[in-house]
Amino acid sequence: MALTRLDESAVVMDGLRSLPGTCPPSLVAEIDRVEGSLFARLGDPASGSRRLERAVRVLSVVGSAGACGQARAALAQVGPLLPEESLGKTSSLNVVDAACLSDLSPNPELLGREALALIINLDCARGAALVVTRNGFPLELLAHHGWSSAEAREFVRATERKQRLPLGKLRDRSFHLTVSPKPDMASRDALGSVRTLIESALELEGFRRKERRQCSLIPFEPPDGPDGIFLSGQMLKVVAVARRIAGGDLPVLITGETGSGKEVLARLIHAASNRSEKSFVAFNCTGLPRDTAESQLFGHRRGSFTDAREDSTGIIRGADGATLMLDEIGELDPTIQPKLLRFLDSGEVQPVGEPKPVWADVRVIAATNVAIDTLVREGRFREDLFYRLNVVRLRIPPLRERREEIPPLAHHFLRRFGREMKRGHLDLSPDALTCLLLYDWPGNVRQLSNEVRRIVAMAKPDDTIRPNHLSPEILAVRDWVPNDPDGEEHSPTHPDELAIRIDQPLASAIEQLERAMIHRAIRATNGRVNSAARLLGLSRKGLFLKRRRLEITTDTGA
């Protein structure tokens, strides 16, 4: 960035810092690098040095060698922070330095390095060390202050784990700070403030991580338009193909379970086609009477049979210029299939009783919920008709294979039926939404729609939908959650009970259970390893290996 107009540059950098969400560490470092040069140009070298030093610390861990080199060069021009400029600040914390802890909290190493720099600037510790351990392996000393490497390692080993300041985990590595405070009250107070800032930054990052997980799984606002319910990766690919072929008149075969959204996809194709201003006609071939099937589809002439009291155009000619969806095409009577094939090949319809065929301009989209390939092999569906319809084939996965669409669908139906039934603003509790996500939905989107319609009909205005509002078969997926008459939800409260979410990876659930049982056994036996192993049904070595893998010390508070 050119620094010829310093005030405007400062405004730009302030805007970058105020962007919503958490900036990635590399961007934080770049902002510090540019701001450091700005402060130096504006006559504040102390602030400039502080920012440039932080940029070097961050870029040395997560940045490129070139970016780190630029920051070092800028710091060399400004000059390092002088001791008298960094001391004497134990009464208050630099708000910019404090805010940076929050920005860097996603990376525990960067958080630790920045916290260590803040402790050094506050001059509140006789010694401090940033340490990383990995699944029971010897500790690694990343940085230290006030001690030699040997002194830092000795102090870290001698310090009880509960006195360390945890910074979080990155993959299989655990980071923490070990600090020996100065004895005066001001230093201890400043160190306590740093501890509070780190804990707050970690807690805030936990909330951010949870929100990101929810947002990736629960996009509450579905996009507008007829394809708004299609949000999964599989369906986005299907929709992309549908839009690509919508402009032509190629026949389309849509397959999928009942209620999965075949008609919605067919309407999307129609809406994106050059026939969109014409009507969309949906005709279900299921249960079509054999003696009237031909006249219903192709029309008839008055007097051509007993009940033909007047002329009829039929479904196909009635959709002239438009799009016709033939739903459940696999149920079409075999005697009708040759006439449909002729229409698809030539565009000609032969009404019952008409001496000559009639031409009709219709785009045909066929849909079926059965394995039509099997019907062809069994001779129940004409092979030539199948190949004529199967020019473009789109498969809609069942809802259980695209669960990320369940939350936006549920909220969409909740708002829609809430407006229709005048229930005000209805909302779904997280536990109710979890039940919806875990259920398999054999009836797909149609079943979900009917379930939400029933819930809304039974709900009070402006109510929050809880698990006790759901149908028993849906609630059964989380049968460990008891519900009282007031609809309040409770987790197990007995000290020997543990509630484990089943919507997580199996390895995580097993680790959670193992950790809880080992902690309980150690507490119950007052730390006697042999007794704890017997209580768990393990050998002493087996318990040792599990404790080392889970990083569980004899101190059960760890």
SESERO-942692 format. One record per residue (C-alpha): residue in one letter; x, y, z. Coordinates in steps of 0.2 Angstrom, whole numbers, plus 2048, in hexadecimal, padded with zeros to 3 digits. Each point is the difference from the previous one (the first is absolute). Last residue first. Layout:
<sites>
resn;u;v;w
A;X;Y;Z
...
</sites>
This chain:
<sites>
resn;u;v;w
A;7DE;75F;8AB
G;7F5;800;810
T;804;7EE;803
D;812;804;805
T;807;7EF;7FC
T;802;806;7EE
I;7F5;7FD;7F1
E;808;804;7F0
L;7F4;7F6;7F6
R;80D;7F5;7F8
R;80A;800;810
R;7F1;7FB;80A
K;7FB;7F2;7F4
L;812;7F9;801
F;801;800;813
L;7EF;7F8;801
G;805;7F2;7F5
K;811;7FE;80A
R;7F6;7FF;810
S;7F5;7F3;7F8
L;7EE;805;7FC
G;7EF;7FB;807
L;7FC;812;804
L;7FF;7FD;813
R;80F;7F5;7FF
A;80A;80E;7F7
A;7FA;80D;80E
S;806;7F4;80D
N;811;7FE;7F9
V;802;813;7FD
R;7FB;806;811
G;7FB;812;7FD
N;7F3;801;80E
T;7F7;7F0;7F9
A;7F0;809;7FC
R;809;80F;7F9
I;80B;7F5;7F5
A;7F1;7F6;7FA
R;7F6;80F;7FC
H;80E;808;7F6
I;802;7F0;7F6
M;7ED;7FF;7FD
A;7FF;812;7F9
R;80F;7FE;7F5
E;7FB;7F0;7F9
L;7EE;806;7FC
Q;807;810;7F8
E;80C;7F6;7F6
I;7F3;7F4;7FA
A;7F5;80F;7FA
S;80E;808;7F7
A;805;7F0;7F7
L;7EE;7FD;7FB
P;7FF;811;7F7
Q;7F2;80B;806
D;7ED;800;7FF
I;7FE;7F3;80E
R;802;80D;80E
I;806;7F8;810
A;7F6;803;811
L;80A;7F8;80E
E;7F8;7F8;810
D;80A;7FB;810
P;7FD;811;808
H;7ED;800;7FC
T;7FB;810;7F7
P;7FD;7F9;7EF
S;7FC;80F;7F4
H;7F0;809;802
E;7F3;807;7F4
E;7F2;80B;805
G;7EF;7FD;7F7
D;7F5;804;80F
P;7FB;7EF;801
D;812;7F9;803
N;80B;7FA;7F2
P;80D;7F2;802
V;80E;800;7F3
W;807;7EE;7FF
D;7F3;7FC;7F2
R;80A;80B;7F4
V;7FB;7F7;7F0
A;7F0;7FB;808
L;7FA;812;7FE
I;7FD;7FD;7EE
E;7F5;7F1;802
P;7F7;808;80E
S;7FA;80F;7F6
L;808;811;805
H;7F9;80C;80D
N;80A;7F8;80E
P;810;804;7F7
R;7FD;813;801
I;7F8;80C;7F5
T;801;812;807
D;7F0;809;800
D;7FB;811;7F9
P;7EE;7FA;7FF
K;7FC;7EF;808
A;805;7F0;7F6
M;7F4;7F2;7FB
A;7FD;806;7EE
V;812;805;7FF
I;806;7EF;805
R;7F4;7F7;7F4
R;806;80B;7F1
V;812;7FD;805
E;7FD;7ED;7FF
N;7F7;802;7F0
S;80E;809;7F8
L;80D;7F4;807
Q;7F6;7F2;7F8
R;7FF;808;7EF
V;813;804;801
N;804;7ED;802
G;7F3;7F3;804
P;80D;7F5;807
W;806;80E;80B
D;810;7F9;808
Y;7FF;80A;810
L;811;807;807
L;7FE;811;7F9
L;7EE;802;806
C;805;7FB;811
T;80E;80C;800
L;7F4;80E;7FB
A;7F5;7FC;80F
D;810;800;80B
P;805;811;7F9
S;7EF;808;803
L;7F6;804;7F1
D;7F7;811;7FE
L;7EF;806;7FD
H;7FC;813;7FD
G;7ED;803;7FF
R;7F5;7F1;800
K;7F3;806;7F3
M;7FD;7EF;7F8
E;806;805;7EE
R;80E;80B;807
G;806;7F2;80C
F;7FE;7F4;7F1
R;80C;80A;7F6
R;80C;804;80E
L;802;7EF;806
F;800;7F9;7EF
H;810;80A;7FC
H;807;7FD;811
A;7FF;7ED;7FD
L;806;802;7EE
P;80F;80A;806
P;804;7F3;80E
I;7FE;7F1;7F5
E;80A;805;7F1
E;811;7FB;809
R;7F8;7EF;801
R;803;7FC;7EE
E;801;7ED;800
R;7F2;7FE;80C
L;7F5;80B;7F5
P;801;7F3;7F2
P;80B;804;7F1
I;7F9;807;7F1
R;806;7F7;7F0
L;800;80A;7EF
R;800;7F6;7F0
V;801;80A;7EF
V;7FC;7F5;7F0
N;7F7;7F3;80B
L;7EF;803;7F9
R;804;7F9;7EF
Y;80B;7F2;808
F;7F1;7FB;80B
L;7F4;801;7F1
D;80B;7F4;7F6
E;802;7F4;80F
R;7ED;7FF;803
F;7FB;7FE;812
R;7F9;7F1;808
G;80D;7F4;7F7
E;809;7FB;810
R;810;808;7FA
V;7F7;810;7FC
L;7F7;800;811
T;812;7FE;808
D;807;80F;7F7
I;7F0;80A;806
A;806;7FE;812
V;7F1;808;808
N;7FC;812;805
T;7FD;806;7EF
A;800;810;7F6
A;7FE;805;7EE
I;803;812;7F9
V;7F8;802;7EF
R;801;811;7F6
V;7F1;802;7F6
D;7FD;806;7EE
A;7F0;7F6;7FA
W;7FD;7F9;7EE
V;7EF;7F7;7FD
P;7FF;7EF;7F9
K;7F3;7FC;7F3
P;7F0;7F6;800
E;7FB;806;812
G;7F6;7F4;80A
V;80C;7FF;80F
P;80C;80E;7FE
Q;810;7FC;7F6
V;80E;80C;806
E;80F;805;7F6
G;810;808;806
S;80A;7F3;7F6
D;80B;7F6;80C
L;7F8;805;810
F;7EF;7FE;7F9
R;804;7EF;7F9
L;807;7FB;811
L;7F0;805;809
K;7F6;7F6;7F4
P;80B;7F1;803
Q;7FE;802;813
I;7ED;800;801
T;7FE;7ED;7FF
P;80E;7FD;80D
D;7F5;80A;80D
L;80A;80F;808
E;806;7FB;811
G;812;803;7FC
I;7FC;812;7FC
E;7FD;804;812
D;7FE;813;7FB
L;7FE;805;7EE
M;805;813;801
L;7FA;80A;7F1
T;808;810;7FB
A;7F7;80D;7F5
G;7FE;804;7EE
D;7F1;7F4;7FF
A;7FC;7FA;812
G;7ED;7FC;7FB
R;807;7F6;7F2
I;809;7F4;80C
I;7F2;7FF;80D
G;7F1;7FC;7F4
T;7F8;80C;7F3
S;7EF;7F9;804
D;7F1;800;7F4
E;7EF;7FE;807
R;7F4;7F1;806
A;80E;7F3;800
D;7F8;7F5;80D
T;7FC;7F2;7F3
F;80F;801;7F5
S;806;80B;7F1
G;7F0;80A;802
R;809;811;802
R;813;7FE;7FB
H;80D;7FB;80D
G;80F;807;80A
F;812;7FA;800
L;803;7FE;813
Q;7EE;7FE;807
S;7FA;7F7;7F0
E;80E;7F3;802
A;7FE;7FD;813
T;7ED;7FE;7FF
D;7FF;7ED;7FF
R;80F;7FD;80A
P;7FB;80B;80E
L;80F;80B;806
G;805;7FA;811
T;811;808;800
C;803;80A;7F0
N;801;811;809
F;7FF;80F;7F5
A;808;811;804
V;7FE;80E;7F4
F;80B;810;800
S;7F8;80E;7F7
K;808;80C;7F3
E;80B;80F;805
S;80E;7F4;805
R;800;7F7;7EF
N;812;807;7FB
S;806;7F6;80F
A;806;805;811
A;7EF;7FF;808
H;7FD;7EF;7F8
I;810;7F9;807
L;7FC;807;811
R;7EE;7F8;7FF
A;808;7EF;7FC
L;80B;802;80F
V;7F1;804;80B
E;7F7;7F2;7F9
K;80E;7F4;804
G;801;806;812
S;804;7F1;80B
G;7EE;7FC;804
T;800;7EF;7F9
E;812;7FA;7FD
G;80A;806;7F1
T;801;800;7ED
I;7FE;80E;7F4
L;800;7FC;7ED
V;802;80E;7F4
P;7FB;802;7EE
L;80A;80C;7F6
D;7F7;810;7FC
G;80F;80C;802
G;802;80F;80C
A;7FF;7F5;810
I;80F;7F6;7FC
R;80D;80A;809
R;7F3;805;80E
A;7FD;7EE;804
V;813;7FC;800
A;803;80D;80D
V;7F1;7FB;80A
V;807;7EE;801
K;811;807;805
L;7F8;80B;80D
M;7F6;7F0;806
Q;810;7F6;804
G;809;80F;808
S;7F1;803;80B
L;7F6;810;7FF
F;7F0;7FB;7F6
I;7F2;808;80A
G;801;810;7F7
D;7FE;7F9;7EF
P;7EF;809;7FC
G;807;811;805
D;807;808;80F
P;810;7F9;809
P;7FD;7F7;810
E;802;80A;810
F;805;7F5;80F
P;810;7F8;7F8
I;801;7F3;80E
L;80F;7F4;7FD
S;80D;80D;7FB
C;7F8;80D;80B
Q;7FF;7F4;80F
R;812;7FB;7FE
R;805;813;7FE
E;7F6;804;80F
K;809;7F3;80B
R;811;806;7FA
R;7FB;812;804
F;7FA;7FB;811
G;810;7F7;804
E;80A;80F;7F9
L;7F7;80B;80D
E;804;7F4;80E
L;812;7FF;7FA
A;801;813;800
S;7F8;802;811
E;80C;7F3;807
I;80F;80A;7F9
L;7F9;811;806
T;7FD;7F9;811
R;812;7F9;801
V;807;811;7FA
S;7F6;809;80E
G;806;7F4;80D
L;812;804;7FA
A;7FC;813;802
D;7FA;7FD;812
R;80F;7F5;804
S;80C;80D;7FA
A;7F6;80E;80A
M;800;7F5;810
D;813;7FE;800
P;807;7EE;800
K;805;7FF;7EE
P;7F6;7F2;7F7
S;808;7F0;7FA
V;7F7;7FB;7F0
T;7FC;7F0;7F7
L;7F7;802;7F0
H;7F7;7F2;7F7
F;7FE;7F7;7EF
S;7FA;7EF;7FD
R;804;7F7;7EF
D;7F6;7F2;7F8
R;7F7;80C;7F3
L;802;811;808
K;7FB;801;812
G;7FC;80E;80C
L;809;80E;809
P;801;7F8;811
L;807;80A;80F
R;80A;7F5;80B
Q;7FD;7FF;813
K;7F4;7F1;7FE
R;80E;7F6;7F8
E;80B;802;80F
T;811;809;7FD
A;810;7F6;802
R;801;7FB;7EE
V;7FD;812;7FA
F;80D;807;80C
E;80D;7F3;7FB
R;7FD;804;7ED
A;801;813;803
E;810;7FE;80A
A;808;7F6;7F2
S;7FA;80C;7F2
S;807;80F;80A
W;7F3;809;80A
G;7F9;812;7FF
H;7F6;7FD;7F0
H;7FC;7F0;7F7
A;7FB;7F9;7EF
L;7FB;7F0;7F7
L;806;7F4;80D
E;7FA;7EE;7FB
L;7FA;7F4;80D
P;804;7EE;800
F;7F3;7F5;7F7
G;7EF;7FC;80A
N;7F5;803;7F1
R;809;810;7FA
T;806;80D;80B
V;803;813;7FD
V;808;80D;80B
L;801;813;801
A;80A;805;80F
A;800;80E;80C
G;80C;808;80D
R;801;80D;80D
A;7EF;806;7FA
C;7F7;811;800
D;80A;80A;7F4
L;7F0;806;7F7
N;80A;7FF;7F0
I;806;7EE;804
I;7EF;7FA;804
L;7F9;807;7F0
A;80D;7F8;7F6
L;7FC;7EF;809
A;7EE;803;7FC
E;804;803;7EE
R;80B;7F0;7FF
G;7F3;7F6;808
L;7F2;806;7F5
L;80B;7FD;7F1
E;803;7EE;806
P;7ED;7FD;804
N;7FA;805;7EF
P;7EE;804;800
S;803;80D;80E
L;80A;80C;7F5
D;7F3;80D;7FE
S;7FA;7FF;812
L;812;802;806
C;802;80F;7F4
A;7F2;809;80A
A;80C;801;80F
D;80E;807;7F6
V;7F5;80D;7F9
V;7F9;804;811
N;811;802;808
L;7FE;7FA;812
S;800;80B;80F
S;808;802;811
T;80F;7F5;7FB
K;805;80C;7F2
G;811;805;808
L;80B;7F8;7F3
S;7FE;7FF;7ED
E;806;812;7FB
E;80E;800;80D
P;807;7EF;7F8
L;800;808;7EE
L;7F5;7F8;7F3
P;80B;7FB;7F1
G;804;80C;7F2
V;7F5;807;7F2
Q;80B;7FB;7F2
A;804;7EF;807
L;7EE;7FD;804
A;7FC;803;7ED
A;80D;7F4;7FB
R;7FA;7F3;80D
A;7EE;802;7F9
Q;806;7FE;7EE
G;80A;7F1;805
C;7F0;7F8;808
A;7F6;803;7F0
G;80E;7F8;7F5
A;802;7F1;80C
S;7ED;7FD;7FE
G;7F5;802;80F
V;7FA;7F4;80E
V;80D;7FF;80D
S;80D;80D;7FC
L;7F2;80A;7F9
V;7F8;801;812
R;810;806;809
V;806;80C;7F2
A;7EE;808;800
R;801;802;813
E;811;808;7FF
L;7F9;80C;7F2
R;7F1;805;80B
R;80B;804;810
S;80D;809;7F5
G;7F2;80B;7F8
S;7F9;804;811
A;811;805;807
P;804;809;7EF
D;7F2;80D;802
G;804;80E;7F4
L;7F2;7FD;7F3
R;80D;7F7;7F4
A;804;7F4;80E
F;7EE;7FD;804
L;7FD;7FD;7ED
S;80E;7F3;7FF
G;7F9;7F7;80F
E;7EE;801;7F8
V;807;7F7;7F1
R;808;7F2;809
D;7F2;7FF;80D
I;7F3;7FE;7F2
E;80B;7F3;7F8
A;801;7F6;810
V;7EE;800;802
L;7FE;7FA;7EE
S;80B;7F2;804
P;7F7;7FC;810
P;7EF;7FE;7F7
C;7F4;80E;804
T;7F2;7FB;80C
G;7EF;805;7FB
P;7F9;811;7FA
L;80D;80C;7F9
S;805;80D;80C
R;812;7FD;7FF
L;800;803;7ED
G;7F6;810;802
D;80D;807;80C
M;80E;7FC;7F3
V;7F6;80A;7F3
V;7FE;80F;80C
A;813;7FF;804
S;804;800;7ED
E;7F4;810;7FE
D;80A;809;80E
L;811;7FB;7F9
R;7FE;806;7EE
T;811;7FB;7F8
L;801;7EF;809
A;7FE;7F5;7F0
M;7F9;7EF;805
</sites>
